[in-house]
Amino acid sequence: MQIIADAIALGGLYALTALGIGLIFGVMRLINFAHGDLIAASGYSLLIAAGRPVLAAVVLALLAAVVLALGTERLAFRPLRRADPASLLIASFAVSVFLEKLLIVFVDSRPKGVDFLPGLAAPVELFGVRLQQLQVVTIAVSAALLAGMTWLLRFTRIGLEMRAAAENFRMARLLGVRANRVIAAAFALSGVLAAAVTVLFVAQTGVVAPRMGLTLVVIAFVSTVIGGLGSLPGAALGGMLVGSTSMLLQAFLPDELRPFREAFVFLAVIVVLLFRPQGLLAARGLRERV
């Protein structure tokens, strides 16, 4: 049960990160590597809010991620909206490097400790099994956010517009969908998801650093490829599978092979893509049309 809880908790973090990347790719066909810097900005917001009430720190982290996401969309990506995917990808790298260096200049390149939510380290007993409260909270928050995103995309107007734009953006615009509104909403939602990941991740690690979101984003990108680029359910599924597989390998691999668990994870990715190059849940908007 402990191993299963660890696997689900890590998979939930990866799923939320992958969903944030999948939202932007769905509406813009942009792989936003600057998503990791939203996580870092939220992390430093928690550092600034140290000693204040938890709710105030969480709100500050949320505002930092959402404002930065909307700012990068307006200043960096909107002028390149008609550019080809390669140009958008290069711009994404450029924005990521710029934001990272900006943090290093104004803060520091060294990691800093943050004692955030220390009370969640206490154990709790569920069904006869002792787990950390943080694991239970991580699983609950991840499940709630994934359910909330599902509801928003299925039962709200903005969700319908985002799904339509993900399937065929040009046709959606011809039918009256406002491009600026939909894309801004996608970036804002990605900021919300980045802030949630930051809160849970910093509570687990107790450390913030300018490059703290890079590993999460790389793994989340792999997760979106496994799940199916452009498919939001696929992104969440891919993140859950990658996180769970990584934790299970950590638990069951021999001691001498555990340092190489990422190699086994990526080997599994290669195997999946050999048989399903379009991903587990291919997006309808990217399927070949006859």
ZIVEN-V727250 format. One record per backbone hydrogen bond with DSSP energy under -1.0 kcal/mol. CO is the residue of the C=O (numbers start at 0). NH is the residue of the N-H. Records with the same first field share a line. If there is no record, write none. Layout:
# ZIVEN-V727250
CO = NH + NH
This chain:
# ZIVEN-V727250
0 = 4
1 = 5
2 = 6
3 = 7
4 = 8
5 = 9
6 = 10
7 = 11
8 = 12
9 = 13
10 = 14
11 = 15
12 = 16
13 = 17
14 = 18
15 = 19
16 = 20
17 = 21
18 = 22
19 = 23
20 = 24
21 = 25
22 = 26
23 = 27
24 = 28
29 = 31
30 = 32
31 = 34
32 = 35
34 = 38
35 = 39
36 = 40
37 = 41
38 = 42
39 = 43
40 = 44
41 = 45
42 = 46
43 = 47
44 = 48
46 = 49
48 = 51
52 = 56
53 = 57
54 = 58
55 = 59
56 = 60
57 = 61
58 = 62
59 = 63
60 = 64
61 = 65
62 = 66
63 = 67
64 = 68
65 = 69
66 = 70
67 = 71
68 = 72
69 = 73
70 = 74
71 = 75 + 76
72 = 77
77 = 80
79 = 82
83 = 87
84 = 88
85 = 89
86 = 90
87 = 91
88 = 92
89 = 93
90 = 94
91 = 95
92 = 96
93 = 97
94 = 98
95 = 99
96 = 100
97 = 101
98 = 102
99 = 103
100 = 104
101 = 105
102 = 106
111 = 207
113 = 115
116 = 119
117 = 120
118 = 121
119 = 133
121 = 132
123 = 130
125 = 128
128 = 125
130 = 123
131 = 135
132 = 136
133 = 137
134 = 138
135 = 139
136 = 140
137 = 141
138 = 142
139 = 143
140 = 144
141 = 145
142 = 146
143 = 147
144 = 148
145 = 149
146 = 150
147 = 151
148 = 152
149 = 153
150 = 154
151 = 155
155 = 159
156 = 160
157 = 161
158 = 162
159 = 163
160 = 164
161 = 165
162 = 166
163 = 167
167 = 171
168 = 172
169 = 173
170 = 174
171 = 176
172 = 175
177 = 181
178 = 182
179 = 183
180 = 184
181 = 185
182 = 186
183 = 187
184 = 188
185 = 189
186 = 190
187 = 191
188 = 192
189 = 193
190 = 194
191 = 195
192 = 196
193 = 197
194 = 198
195 = 199
196 = 200
197 = 201
198 = 202
199 = 203
200 = 204
201 = 205
205 = 113
207 = 111
208 = 211
210 = 213
212 = 216
213 = 217
214 = 218
215 = 219
216 = 220
217 = 221
218 = 222
219 = 223
220 = 224
221 = 225
222 = 226
223 = 227
225 = 279
226 = 280
227 = 230
230 = 234
231 = 235
232 = 236
233 = 237
234 = 238
235 = 239
236 = 240
237 = 241
238 = 242
239 = 243
240 = 244
241 = 245
242 = 246
243 = 247
244 = 248
245 = 249
246 = 250
247 = 251
248 = 252
253 = 256 + 257
256 = 259
257 = 260
259 = 263
260 = 264
261 = 265
262 = 266
263 = 267
264 = 268
265 = 269
266 = 270
267 = 271
268 = 272
269 = 273
270 = 274
271 = 275
275 = 278
282 = 285
